[in-house]
Amino acid sequence: MEQLSRAHYVYVLECSDGSLYTGWTTNVLRRVQAHNSGKGAKYTRTRLPVSIQLIETYGTKSEALRREHEIKQMSRRQKQLLIQSANDGHQSNAPDTHQPDRRDLDRHDLDTHQPDRDDLDRHVRHHTEEGSDCTS
């Protein structure tokens, strides 16, 4: 049985070429840093930098992996609508969807394109707080 205390995140990144990449992780900050340092997925290595467009939170790995697969099956337009819906504050079919606040996530070192640790840590804590609706 999977542990419910650890959050699992599904995320959508926008790559420098405008393409969208979907993945899952238990640590958003570490994963985005890995992508932006060229140590993430092979797909993103030649499309740096990447920026977070959407984060969804799940209680189990299997739920997150199912959702990741579901998003990967979507058309580009459907993914854009999902991101826009979260940005507008509307819930998607996901239990906990959040469009990161661009003011927070865009505050990073422009030379390395790394997210600011405090901003992303605050963002991840927001997702793990009980009762968070993650529509801000």
N, C-alpha and C positions, 0 to 999 in steps of 0.2 A: 504494500500500500504506500502511496506517495505521501510525503510530508507536506502538510498544508501550511506550515509556518513560513516557508520560503516562497517568495513571490517569483513568478516566471513572467517575463515580458516578451511580447511580440512587438516588433518595431518596423517602421517603414522609413527608409533613408532616401533622400534625393541625392543622386550622384552629380558630379560636376558637368556631366553631359546631359543632365536633365532626366536620365532614366531613374526608375524607382527600384530599390532593393528591399526585400522583406527577409527578416530573420527573427530569431528568438534568443534570449539570454536570461541569466539571473542577475546580471550586473550591467546596466545600460551604460554607465560611464566607461567601464573597462572595455566594453565591446565597441563603442564608438571610437575610443582612443585606438583600439587595435585596428579598426577599419582605416582610420585616418593616418596611422603610422605605416600602412601597407602590409600589416600582419593579419588583416581580417580575411574575408572571403576573397577568393580569386577574382570574382566578378568586380569587386570594388577597387582592387589594387590599381587598375589603370584608369579609374574614374574618380580620382581624389581631387578635392576633399568631398566628403559626404556630410549631409546635415540631416538631423532628425526631423521627420515630418509628422510621425504618429507613434504613440506608445499605447499598448493595451496590456493590462495586468491580469494574470490568471493565478489561481491557487495551486495548480499542479502542472507538471511538465507536459503530461499528455493533453491537457486542455490547450496549452500554449502551442504545442506541435500541431494539433488539429486546426487551430485558428491560423497558424502560419501557412499551412497547406491550403486552407480555404482562401486566404488573401492571395497566395501565389497563383491560384487558379483564376483570379479576377483579371479582367481586362485593365489596361492602363486607365481608361476612363472611370471604371468602377473604383479603382484605387484612389483616383483623384477625388471622386465624390465622397469616399469614406474619409479621406483627410479633410476635405472641406466641411463635411458634416461635423467632425470633431472640432474643427476650428470655429464653427458657428455655434458650438455649445450644444449640439444635438447628440443624443446617444445613438451609437450604431447598434448592431446586434451583439456586440461584445459587452461583457458585463462591466468593464472598466476601461473606457477609451479616453485618451487625452491628447490634445494637440498642444505640444509644448509652447509656452509663451516665448515668442520670437525674441522679445527684449532680453529674456534671461539666457536662452540658448545661443543667441548671436554674440553674446559677450564672451569672446574667446580670443586667444592669441592669433592674430591674423597671419603671422608668419608661419605658424605650424598648423593652423586650422584645428587646434585641439579645443574641445569644450572646456569651459571654466569648471573646475572640480566642484566648487561650492554651489554653483547653479544647478548642476546635474545631480549632486547629492541631495539638494533640497527637493528637486523634482522627483527623485526616486523615493525619498521619504514620504512625499505627498501621496505616492501610489501605495505605500505600505501602511498608511494610517487607516485604522478602522473607520469605516463610514465615509471615506473619501469618495466623492462622485466623479472626480477627475474630468470635469468639463470646463475647468478654468483655463 
